[in-house]
Amino acid sequence: MRCIVTGGAGFLGSHLTERLVAMGHSVVVIDDMFRGKKKNVEGCKGMPDYYLMMGDAANRDIYEKASDKMGGVDCIFHLAAINGTRWFHERPDFVIQVNLDTLRTALDFAKVRGARFVFTSSPEAFGEQPEMPLRNDSESLFSAAEKHGRHSYGASKYLGEILVQHAVKEHSLDARIVRPFNGYGPRLPGDSYGQVTGIFLKQCHTGETITIHGDGEQTRSFTWVEDIVEGIQMAGELDQGIDGSNLAGAAFNLGSAEEISITDLAQICLEITGSNSEIEFQEVGHPGDSQRRLPDLSTSELMLGWSANVSLRQGIESCWRWQKAEQR
Ligand SMILES: NC(=O)c1ccc[n+]([C@@H]2O[C@H](COP(=O)([O-])OP(=O)(O)OC[C@H]3O[C@@H](n4cnc5c(N)ncnc54)[C@H](O)[C@@H]3O)[C@@H](O)[C@H]2O)c1
């Protein structure tokens, strides 16, 4: 396949790119390096049929150039977005703009070229839906906009799914949707704009206090990065589901069935790293943070034959080895 991966120098995108290149696919990465890093895709440098294009995925011209490099495009994996909870609160305007503008440009290009499309949505597209597990027909529930900007991200993913479904129905686009559930692994940002697993492991490494927002009872389904990118790759590569179903318009939750509280995650990080960091609970949690996030996996299992394989302990151990090597 000739693939474009937007956001391909980011956390998930770089692992996906490595996987696609290793499988012999041609890949052009489009990334403006807002949070991506050249270092993330260093392993692909010099590989035949791999190219990195630094630029804005909301700009149509860059897709033309990417396609020219490969003599056409078969599949666009759209991962470019503003991710990281702090951004959702601080710059909701920017989050909405980037997430929707990049998607619309990528979708339009796929429509014109007849390329397959994989949209990376999120469980946050369901907002604060309390009923678990999250199914494809679960309703999205967002709190009043005057309260906070948190749902700039989730709502952009919700609107993104609407745009994708519209393109499938009205323009016969062969588009599929994936929803990663709290991916973690090497390269996950651990700075204050990062994600919880990266932040906790960094705090363990430096001996800083581990900060938990709220009471720590909120749960997540942390999912090993390689498991997630396998699901994304399959969603793009399969012509039809393994059960013979049409995949256009199908949506896949890519999450572990292992649900764990944030406090337990912190404990596991402490155990595995042997760190003496203290745990501190910050009373004010992230407003709009959902209490639970558990995937219904029936569609992913049935149509892709996908399920997560790596346990949280195995995954955290691998991350810790990476973190130590990285900061040596
Ligand atoms: N990591 C997860 O667990 C998770 C969960 C649900 C959904 N997602 C989605 O998966 C995708 C990848 O997430 P990630 O965790 O790797 O985040 P990330 O921030 O590491 O990757 C996003 C990439 O997009 C790039 N980007 C941002 N704006 C751009 C623009 N205008 N043009 C080109 N590139 C741009 C960034 O530089 C970055 O490299 C995102 O769409 C995210 O919303 C991720």
PDBQT file of the ligand as one rigid body, heavy atoms in Angstrom, charges set to zero:
ROOT
HETATM    1  N1  LIG A 401      -2.512   8.339  22.527  1.00  0.00    +0.000 N 
HETATM    2  C1  LIG A 401      -3.722   7.886  22.753  1.00  0.00    +0.000 C 
HETATM    3  O1  LIG A 401      -3.942   7.080  23.657  1.00  0.00    +0.000 OA
HETATM    4  C2  LIG A 401      -4.887   8.342  21.919  1.00  0.00    +0.000 A 
HETATM    5  C3  LIG A 401      -6.181   8.016  22.357  1.00  0.00    +0.000 A 
HETATM    6  C4  LIG A 401      -7.256   8.395  21.576  1.00  0.00    +0.000 A 
HETATM    7  C5  LIG A 401      -7.057   9.066  20.387  1.00  0.00    +0.000 A 
HETATM    8  N2  LIG A 401      -5.799   9.383  20.007  1.00  0.00    +0.000 N 
HETATM    9  C6  LIG A 401      -5.627  10.093  18.730  1.00  0.00    +0.000 C 
HETATM   10  O2  LIG A 401      -4.574   9.475  18.013  1.00  0.00    +0.000 OA
HETATM   11  C7  LIG A 401      -3.848  10.461  17.289  1.00  0.00    +0.000 C 
HETATM   12  C8  LIG A 401      -2.384  10.402  17.687  1.00  0.00    +0.000 C 
HETATM   13  O3  LIG A 401      -2.288  10.669  19.073  1.00  0.00    +0.000 OA
HETATM   14  P1  LIG A 401      -0.892  10.700  19.821  1.00  0.00    +0.000 P 
HETATM   15  O4  LIG A 401      -1.121  10.266  21.200  1.00  0.00    +0.000 OA
HETATM   16  O5  LIG A 401       0.129  10.035  19.015  1.00  0.00    +0.000 OA
HETATM   17  O6  LIG A 401      -0.642  12.273  19.893  1.00  0.00    +0.000 OA
HETATM   18  P2  LIG A 401       0.622  13.119  19.416  1.00  0.00    +0.000 P 
HETATM   19  O7  LIG A 401       0.399  14.505  19.878  1.00  0.00    +0.000 OA
HETATM   20  O8  LIG A 401       1.883  12.440  19.816  1.00  0.00    +0.000 OA
HETATM   21  O9  LIG A 401       0.501  13.014  17.835  1.00  0.00    +0.000 OA
HETATM   22  C9  LIG A 401      -0.208  13.937  17.060  1.00  0.00    +0.000 C 
HETATM   23  C10 LIG A 401       0.747  14.424  15.988  1.00  0.00    +0.000 C 
HETATM   24  O10 LIG A 401       0.051  15.345  15.152  1.00  0.00    +0.000 OA
HETATM   25  C11 LIG A 401       0.964  16.371  14.823  1.00  0.00    +0.000 C 
HETATM   26  N3  LIG A 401       0.216  17.563  14.407  1.00  0.00    +0.000 N 
HETATM   27  C12 LIG A 401      -0.517  18.409  15.173  1.00  0.00    +0.000 A 
HETATM   28  N4  LIG A 401      -1.043  19.382  14.415  1.00  0.00    +0.000 NA
HETATM   29  C13 LIG A 401      -0.640  19.149  13.144  1.00  0.00    +0.000 A 
HETATM   30  C14 LIG A 401      -0.847  19.815  11.905  1.00  0.00    +0.000 A 
HETATM   31  N5  LIG A 401      -1.599  20.923  11.809  1.00  0.00    +0.000 N 
HETATM   32  N6  LIG A 401      -0.262  19.307  10.803  1.00  0.00    +0.000 NA
HETATM   33  C15 LIG A 401       0.513  18.189  10.876  1.00  0.00    +0.000 A 
HETATM   34  N7  LIG A 401       0.735  17.521  12.018  1.00  0.00    +0.000 NA
HETATM   35  C16 LIG A 401       0.162  17.989  13.144  1.00  0.00    +0.000 A 
HETATM   36  C17 LIG A 401       1.778  16.595  16.080  1.00  0.00    +0.000 C 
HETATM   37  O11 LIG A 401       2.997  17.255  15.831  1.00  0.00    +0.000 OA
HETATM   38  C18 LIG A 401       1.957  15.168  16.563  1.00  0.00    +0.000 C 
HETATM   39  O12 LIG A 401       3.138  14.599  16.049  1.00  0.00    +0.000 OA
HETATM   40  C19 LIG A 401      -4.516  11.796  17.591  1.00  0.00    +0.000 C 
HETATM   41  O13 LIG A 401      -5.467  12.056  16.600  1.00  0.00    +0.000 OA
HETATM   42  C20 LIG A 401      -5.205  11.543  18.911  1.00  0.00    +0.000 C 
HETATM   43  O14 LIG A 401      -6.303  12.382  19.080  1.00  0.00    +0.000 OA
HETATM   44  C21 LIG A 401      -4.705   9.041  20.750  1.00  0.00    +0.000 A 
ENDROOT
TORSDOF 0
